Amino acid sequence: MAVTTTSTNSANLHSYYVKKALAVLEPRLQLYKLGRKTKLPKGNGKQAKWLQYTAVDGSTSSLTEGTNPSEIGMTTANVTATVAQYGQYCKISDLFSMTAIDDVVESAAVRFGEAARKTIEALIIAELDSALTVRYANNVGALNSITASDVCTMKDFIKASIALKAAYVGPHESGKYVAVLHPHVEYDLLAEENAQIGRAHV
């Protein structure tokens, strides 16, 4: 005897659209909020410039009474940043925008906003990699020499903070030296025997 079922009468069914979009997994971006921002006002060209004075060494020679010390020169340097444009777009037809079950334009704006945040983070990482000294775990000399056994330890972070202090680099404006960690590196630290996470701001 034939049984009438949902599989034999699918035309008689429809899907219920739950009008709540599911969350999109996005990375938690950290570097942008740690940096110092400077606005470039409209009509001021494409380049921002900061002036930096060269440090003056201390003097340990005593002066001769009535005699001026020897003069020294002071130098300055410019630190510059050039504005560049980055962007993406997609075409949405007016018919699709008017007939789609979801607000396509608003959803696209949210997705492109997240993409812009990831672009900024990637550009910051590239700039830091090109301008700063890179230290690898376990005193490895190059990225392509790292093996699975070369994991970050608390000693690596202590050495890094000491190296910054020795180079007269002060802490972040929060008053602490800050580390931005990949979750895998965080695991290495948390799994470390007798790990003292309180010594680093993770």
Backbone as CSV, one residue per row, in Angstrom:
resi,resn,N_x,N_y,N_z,CA_x,CA_y,CA_z,C_x,C_y,C_z
1,MET,0.858,-1.201,0.000,0.000,0.000,0.000,0.889,1.245,0.000
2,ALA,0.633,2.164,-0.942,1.446,3.380,-1.056,1.192,4.302,0.123
3,VAL,2.267,4.883,0.646,2.180,5.816,1.769,2.568,7.207,1.296
4,THR,1.731,8.168,1.593,2.034,9.548,1.231,3.007,10.120,2.267
5,THR,4.183,10.554,1.810,5.227,11.046,2.712,5.761,12.390,2.239
6,THR,6.630,12.945,3.067,7.247,14.224,2.691,8.179,14.060,1.504
7,SER,8.786,12.892,1.371,9.713,12.696,0.260,8.992,12.542,-1.068
8,THR,7.746,12.057,-1.035,6.993,11.904,-2.291,6.154,13.127,-2.614
9,ASN,6.099,14.068,-1.673,5.293,15.271,-1.897,6.068,16.526,-1.489
10,SER,7.311,16.594,-1.914,8.150,17.737,-1.522,7.615,19.059,-2.039
11,ALA,6.864,19.041,-3.129,6.297,20.282,-3.671,5.294,20.909,-2.718
12,ASN,4.791,20.109,-1.793,3.788,20.601,-0.852,4.433,21.206,0.398
13,LEU,5.743,21.251,0.424,6.473,21.758,1.588,7.245,23.021,1.233
14,HIS,7.553,23.795,2.220,8.435,24.942,2.010,9.368,25.060,3.195
15,SER,10.428,25.841,3.038,11.400,26.040,4.114,11.037,27.291,4.897
16,TYR,11.118,27.194,6.218,10.870,28.357,7.067,12.181,29.118,7.232
17,TYR,12.178,30.359,6.842,13.381,31.181,6.946,13.430,31.838,8.320
18,VAL,14.386,31.433,9.117,14.590,32.046,10.433,15.303,33.377,10.208
19,LYS,14.632,34.462,10.516,15.160,35.781,10.173,16.193,36.258,11.191
20,LYS,17.209,35.457,11.333,18.332,35.820,12.190,19.574,35.183,11.600
21,ALA,20.482,36.016,11.130,21.675,35.501,10.464,22.579,34.788,11.466
22,LEU,23.190,33.720,11.026,24.147,33.011,11.862,25.455,33.802,11.953
23,ALA,26.134,33.649,13.047,27.383,34.384,13.246,28.448,33.905,12.274
24,VAL,29.277,34.825,11.831,30.417,34.499,10.978,31.665,34.532,11.847
25,LEU,32.440,33.466,11.801,33.648,33.418,12.614,34.718,34.325,12.008
26,GLU,35.147,35.290,12.776,36.158,36.233,12.323,37.293,36.266,13.352
27,PRO,38.524,36.540,12.897,39.642,36.615,13.851,39.505,37.823,14.766
28,ARG,40.022,37.681,15.979,40.073,38.808,16.907,41.354,39.586,16.619
29,LEU,41.187,40.776,16.122,42.338,41.564,15.681,42.827,42.445,16.835
30,GLN,44.148,42.487,17.017,44.706,43.108,18.215,45.662,44.275,17.939
31,LEU,46.385,44.239,16.838,47.488,45.182,16.655,47.021,46.617,16.450
32,TYR,45.940,46.817,15.686,45.493,48.169,15.381,45.184,48.960,16.646
33,LYS,44.509,48.316,17.589,44.121,49.051,18.795,45.308,49.351,19.703
34,LEU,46.438,48.659,19.495,47.619,48.910,20.315,48.458,50.071,19.793
35,GLY,48.245,50.450,18.537,49.070,51.493,17.928,48.557,52.889,18.224
36,ARG,49.405,53.859,17.981,49.046,55.265,18.135,48.568,55.793,16.794
37,LYS,47.390,56.398,16.782,46.795,56.868,15.524,47.046,58.364,15.336
38,THR,47.278,58.756,14.086,47.452,60.154,13.720,46.590,60.455,12.503
39,LYS,45.802,61.505,12.570,44.959,61.874,11.435,45.761,62.699,10.429
40,LEU,45.476,62.477,9.167,46.055,63.288,8.097,44.929,64.166,7.556
41,PRO,44.907,65.460,7.908,43.791,66.320,7.499,43.678,66.420,5.982
42,LYS,42.484,66.660,5.523,42.214,66.807,4.096,43.035,67.954,3.527
43,GLY,43.577,67.752,2.326,44.333,68.800,1.653,45.770,68.928,2.113
44,ASN,46.298,67.880,2.795,47.673,67.945,3.293,48.580,66.894,2.653
45,GLY,48.260,66.512,1.430,49.132,65.585,0.720,48.946,64.139,1.149
46,LYS,49.864,63.272,0.690,49.755,61.838,0.920,50.688,61.323,2.000
47,GLN,51.523,62.190,2.549,52.533,61.713,3.484,52.441,62.443,4.818
48,ALA,52.512,61.674,5.899,52.607,62.241,7.251,54.060,62.144,7.698
49,LYS,54.505,63.126,8.470,55.907,63.170,8.885,55.991,63.489,10.364
50,TRP,56.875,62.757,11.040,57.168,63.010,12.438,58.645,63.375,12.554
51,LEU,58.957,64.285,13.442,60.340,64.705,13.661,60.906,63.973,14.868
52,GLN,62.113,63.441,14.718,62.756,62.721,15.814,64.159,63.287,16.033
53,TYR,64.442,63.663,17.279,65.775,64.153,17.617,66.680,62.976,17.969
54,THR,67.923,63.060,17.568,68.897,62.039,17.926,69.298,62.221,19.388
55,ALA,69.432,61.117,20.102,69.793,61.191,21.520,71.183,61.805,21.685
56,VAL,71.368,62.540,22.762,72.659,63.158,23.094,73.289,62.343,24.220
57,ASP,74.525,61.910,24.006,75.215,61.127,25.027,75.521,61.990,26.253
58,GLY,75.603,61.335,27.390,75.963,62.046,28.613,77.435,62.421,28.610
59,SER,77.792,63.376,29.462,79.178,63.831,29.549,79.742,63.470,30.910
60,THR,80.863,62.765,30.910,81.496,62.368,32.183,82.790,63.136,32.453
61,SER,83.076,64.121,31.594,84.299,64.923,31.794,83.965,66.178,32.583
62,SER,84.738,66.436,33.596,84.504,67.642,34.393,84.928,68.880,33.603
63,LEU,84.300,69.993,33.904,84.593,71.240,33.202,85.755,71.969,33.872
64,THR,86.451,72.753,33.063,87.502,73.635,33.592,86.865,74.971,33.918
65,GLU,87.093,75.425,35.087,86.466,76.669,35.511,86.816,77.805,34.556
66,GLY,85.763,78.525,34.128,85.958,79.669,33.244,86.095,79.295,31.782
67,THR,85.974,78.010,31.467,86.120,77.563,30.078,84.842,76.865,29.623
68,ASN,84.351,77.276,28.466,83.153,76.626,27.925,83.468,75.199,27.498
69,PRO,82.546,74.296,27.635,82.773,72.938,27.125,82.802,72.944,25.608
70,SER,83.324,71.876,25.036,83.350,71.764,23.574,81.924,71.619,23.052
71,GLU,81.676,72.307,21.937,80.332,72.229,21.377,80.115,70.892,20.663
72,ILE,78.894,70.481,20.639,78.518,69.269,19.895,77.365,69.614,18.964
73,GLY,77.172,68.792,17.971,76.076,69.017,17.034,74.848,68.208,17.424
74,MET,73.691,68.742,17.079,72.444,68.009,17.284,71.864,67.671,15.925
75,THR,71.333,66.482,15.789,70.755,66.069,14.509,69.323,65.606,14.710
76,THR,68.568,65.717,13.650,67.177,65.252,13.657,66.950,64.350,12.457
77,ALA,65.902,63.591,12.520,65.541,62.698,11.417,64.033,62.721,11.238
78,ASN,63.596,62.433,10.040,62.166,62.372,9.745,61.713,60.915,9.702
79,VAL,60.598,60.645,10.329,59.926,59.352,10.216,58.652,59.607,9.429
80,THR,58.466,58.920,8.329,57.351,59.221,7.437,56.446,58.013,7.221
81,ALA,55.216,58.303,6.856,54.248,57.269,6.465,53.461,57.810,5.288
82,THR,53.280,56.993,4.266,52.581,57.414,3.054,51.222,56.738,2.965
83,VAL,50.216,57.521,2.663,48.846,57.013,2.563,48.700,56.165,1.300
84,ALA,48.028,55.034,1.426,47.717,54.182,0.285,46.279,53.709,0.402
85,GLN,45.654,53.463,-0.726,44.263,53.015,-0.732,44.175,51.509,-0.939
86,TYR,43.237,50.885,-0.233,42.942,49.468,-0.396,41.427,49.325,-0.418
87,GLY,40.916,48.379,-1.178,39.465,48.224,-1.197,38.994,47.075,-2.060
88,GLN,37.745,46.713,-1.860,37.078,45.684,-2.640,35.628,46.121,-2.845
89,TYR,34.951,45.528,-3.797,33.532,45.823,-3.957,32.852,44.666,-4.680
90,CYS,31.530,44.615,-4.547,30.748,43.650,-5.324,29.536,44.380,-5.889
91,LYS,29.045,43.886,-6.986,27.876,44.482,-7.626,26.612,43.765,-7.157
92,ILE,25.615,44.543,-6.725,24.321,44.004,-6.301,23.251,44.688,-7.128
93,SER,22.501,43.913,-7.857,21.490,44.519,-8.723,20.338,45.068,-7.889
94,ASP,19.654,46.073,-8.426,18.528,46.659,-7.707,17.402,45.650,-7.529
95,LEU,17.218,44.759,-8.519,16.173,43.751,-8.409,16.475,42.776,-7.278
96,PHE,17.733,42.343,-7.205,18.112,41.429,-6.131,17.968,42.108,-4.774
97,SER,18.374,43.358,-4.680,18.281,44.098,-3.434,16.835,44.226,-2.967
98,MET,15.895,44.376,-3.930,14.484,44.564,-3.579,13.758,43.258,-3.306
99,THR,14.252,42.143,-3.837,13.509,40.890,-3.734,14.144,39.850,-2.826
100,ALA,15.387,40.037,-2.425,16.056,39.060,-1.587,15.401,38.990,-0.211
101,ILE,15.458,37.806,0.418,14.816,37.623,1.717,15.601,38.288,2.845
102,ASP,16.818,38.725,2.558,17.636,39.388,3.561,18.126,40.716,2.998
103,ASP,18.473,41.643,3.875,19.008,42.936,3.431,20.437,42.712,2.929
104,VAL,20.570,42.502,1.637,21.848,42.135,1.038,22.873,43.255,1.180
105,VAL,22.459,44.485,0.965,23.389,45.611,1.017,23.960,45.774,2.428
106,GLU,23.103,45.688,3.432,23.578,45.824,4.808,24.519,44.679,5.178
107,SER,24.169,43.466,4.780,25.026,42.312,5.079,26.373,42.433,4.382
108,ALA,26.356,42.908,3.134,27.609,43.090,2.400,28.472,44.152,3.077
109,ALA,27.844,45.210,3.578,28.600,46.272,4.258,29.293,45.723,5.505
110,VAL,28.621,44.861,6.245,29.221,44.268,7.434,30.412,43.398,7.054
111,ARG,30.254,42.568,6.015,31.331,41.665,5.594,32.533,42.452,5.074
112,PHE,32.280,43.515,4.310,33.384,44.323,3.803,34.052,45.109,4.933
113,GLY,33.275,45.485,5.948,33.875,46.142,7.105,34.846,45.223,7.822
114,GLU,34.463,43.951,7.978,35.364,42.974,8.587,36.595,42.750,7.712
115,ALA,36.388,42.707,6.394,37.521,42.534,5.481,38.491,43.698,5.585
116,ALA,37.967,44.917,5.768,38.831,46.097,5.910,39.669,45.996,7.181
117,ARG,39.061,45.520,8.277,39.802,45.353,9.528,40.934,44.350,9.345
118,LYS,40.653,43.240,8.649,41.685,42.224,8.422,42.791,42.757,7.513
119,THR,42.421,43.600,6.555,43.430,44.205,5.676,44.379,45.091,6.479
120,ILE,43.823,45.931,7.345,44.642,46.818,8.167,45.577,46.010,9.056
121,GLU,45.052,44.955,9.664,45.876,44.119,10.544,47.023,43.480,9.765
122,ALA,46.718,42.971,8.560,47.750,42.335,7.740,48.826,43.334,7.330
123,LEU,48.435,44.573,7.033,49.404,45.609,6.658,50.286,45.992,7.844
124,ILE,49.706,46.033,9.034,50.500,46.331,10.230,51.524,45.233,10.468
125,ILE,51.094,43.981,10.337,52.005,42.855,10.527,53.157,42.919,9.529
126,ALA,52.840,43.199,8.266,53.881,43.278,7.233,54.866,44.399,7.535
127,GLU,54.367,45.530,8.004,55.238,46.667,8.314,56.137,46.347,9.502
128,LEU,55.575,45.724,10.535,56.370,45.365,11.705,57.443,44.345,11.340
129,ASP,57.074,43.364,10.513,58.041,42.340,10.101,59.207,42.946,9.327
130,SER,58.921,43.972,8.524,59.968,44.555,7.680,60.830,45.573,8.425
131,ALA,60.310,46.142,9.508,61.021,47.249,10.160,61.663,46.882,11.492
132,LEU,61.262,45.779,12.072,61.741,45.457,13.412,62.579,44.188,13.432
133,THR,63.330,44.023,14.494,64.120,42.815,14.690,63.194,41.668,15.075
134,VAL,63.344,40.538,14.398,62.501,39.374,14.666,63.265,38.380,15.534
135,ARG,62.628,37.938,16.599,63.211,36.934,17.474,62.374,35.665,17.364
136,TYR,63.037,34.509,17.261,62.328,33.239,17.164,62.561,32.418,18.424
137,ALA,61.632,31.525,18.680,61.720,30.673,19.865,62.963,29.803,19.805
138,ASN,63.488,29.489,20.991,64.608,28.550,21.113,65.863,29.042,20.387
139,ASN,65.994,30.381,20.237,67.161,30.990,19.581,67.353,30.541,18.141
140,VAL,66.271,30.140,17.473,66.358,29.759,16.067,66.665,31.002,15.243
141,GLY,67.535,30.853,14.242,67.990,32.013,13.490,67.068,32.483,12.381
142,ALA,66.239,31.590,11.829,65.379,31.970,10.709,64.070,31.202,10.767
143,LEU,63.038,31.783,10.166,61.708,31.185,10.201,61.692,29.794,9.573
144,ASN,62.433,29.611,8.463,62.412,28.320,7.787,63.218,27.249,8.514
145,SER,63.852,27.622,9.620,64.619,26.650,10.407,63.845,26.130,11.623
146,ILE,62.643,26.669,11.842,61.862,26.282,13.014,61.308,24.869,12.829
147,THR,61.381,24.078,13.892,60.821,22.729,13.893,59.703,22.658,14.935
148,ALA,59.036,21.517,14.994,57.916,21.346,15.919,58.349,21.460,17.374
149,SER,59.605,21.198,17.642,60.088,21.260,19.027,60.455,22.678,19.463
150,ASP,60.474,23.616,18.529,60.826,25.003,18.852,59.568,25.765,19.260
151,VAL,59.227,25.683,20.521,58.028,26.341,21.022,58.425,27.501,21.931
152,CYS,57.550,28.491,22.004,57.812,29.648,22.859,57.658,29.254,24.320
153,THR,58.564,29.750,25.127,58.490,29.540,26.569,58.453,30.891,27.256
154,MET,58.164,30.855,28.556,58.150,32.105,29.303,59.521,32.776,29.271
155,LYS,60.589,31.972,29.199,61.930,32.548,29.126,62.099,33.401,27.877
156,ASP,61.481,32.967,26.754,61.571,33.757,25.521,60.967,35.139,25.718
157,PHE,59.844,35.204,26.424,59.193,36.493,26.639,59.969,37.348,27.630
158,ILE,60.553,36.714,28.614,61.382,37.463,29.562,62.603,38.038,28.854
159,LYS,63.253,37.211,27.987,64.412,37.691,27.223,64.020,38.859,26.324
160,ALA,62.849,38.761,25.690,62.406,39.830,24.796,62.176,41.123,25.566
161,SER,61.542,41.027,26.733,61.293,42.239,27.511,62.589,42.839,28.033
162,ILE,63.550,41.987,28.412,64.848,42.492,28.869,65.593,43.169,27.726
163,ALA,65.514,42.580,26.512,66.167,43.188,25.347,65.573,44.560,25.050
164,LEU,64.260,44.707,25.204,63.626,46.013,24.990,64.102,47.023,26.029
165,LYS,64.162,46.594,27.276,64.628,47.497,28.329,66.077,47.909,28.099
166,ALA,66.911,46.950,27.651,68.325,47.254,27.404,68.495,48.243,26.260
167,ALA,67.526,48.253,25.337,67.567,49.194,24.211,66.805,50.483,24.526
168,TYR,66.469,50.682,25.802,65.752,51.868,26.278,64.353,51.994,25.697
169,VAL,63.759,50.867,25.306,62.383,50.886,24.808,61.460,50.694,26.001
170,GLY,60.652,51.689,26.270,59.757,51.620,27.419,58.533,50.767,27.132
171,PRO,57.731,50.525,28.151,56.527,49.714,27.978,55.451,50.449,27.183
172,HIS,54.405,49.742,26.869,53.239,50.313,26.204,52.632,51.377,27.116
173,GLU,51.793,52.246,26.555,51.198,53.314,27.355,50.343,52.771,28.503
174,SER,50.004,51.479,28.428,49.283,50.846,29.532,50.197,50.609,30.731
175,GLY,51.518,50.792,30.534,52.470,50.583,31.614,53.084,49.202,31.632
176,LYS,52.723,48.358,30.653,53.240,46.997,30.596,53.801,46.712,29.207
177,TYR,54.714,45.750,29.147,55.132,45.230,27.856,54.040,44.274,27.386
178,VAL,53.610,44.434,26.164,52.442,43.707,25.663,52.867,42.694,24.607
179,ALA,52.302,41.496,24.705,52.535,40.448,23.706,51.209,40.072,23.079
180,VAL,51.178,40.016,21.747,49.999,39.547,21.028,50.302,38.134,20.556
181,LEU,49.540,37.165,21.040,49.867,35.768,20.824,48.861,35.060,19.929
182,HIS,49.369,34.152,19.114,48.506,33.200,18.425,48.027,32.193,19.474
183,PRO,46.794,31.675,19.353,46.314,30.697,20.343,47.241,29.503,20.532
184,HIS,47.948,29.072,19.475,48.866,27.945,19.624,50.050,28.307,20.534
185,VAL,50.501,29.541,20.424,51.592,29.995,21.295,51.079,30.142,22.723
186,GLU,49.863,30.615,22.864,49.269,30.727,24.195,49.194,29.347,24.853
187,TYR,48.858,28.353,24.055,48.818,26.984,24.589,50.201,26.567,25.089
188,ASP,51.235,26.851,24.300,52.593,26.474,24.711,52.939,27.072,26.070
189,LEU,52.519,28.330,26.284,52.820,28.980,27.561,51.996,28.390,28.697
190,LEU,50.708,28.180,28.438,49.844,27.647,29.483,50.224,26.220,29.855
191,ALA,50.731,25.470,28.869,51.100,24.084,29.115,52.491,23.954,29.724
192,GLU,53.230,25.054,29.737,54.588,25.002,30.266,54.559,24.726,31.768
193,GLU,55.415,23.842,32.213,55.475,23.505,33.624,55.916,24.723,34.432
194,ASN,55.179,24.982,35.501,55.455,26.121,36.380,55.376,27.454,35.641
195,ALA,54.509,27.509,34.593,54.365,28.758,33.839,53.857,29.863,34.747
196,GLN,54.436,31.046,34.586,54.043,32.201,35.379,53.481,33.244,34.442
197,ILE,52.222,33.050,34.050,51.596,33.937,33.079,51.525,35.368,33.602
198,GLY,51.521,35.530,34.915,51.433,36.870,35.475,52.592,37.760,35.101
199,ARG,53.692,37.186,34.620,54.854,38.007,34.253,54.673,38.692,32.901
200,ALA,53.723,38.207,32.105,53.500,38.791,30.786,52.047,39.160,30.640
201,HIS,51.795,40.217,29.902,50.422,40.629,29.621,50.000,39.909,28.327
202,VAL,49.193,38.867,28.467,48.820,38.037,27.305,47.477,38.477,26.794
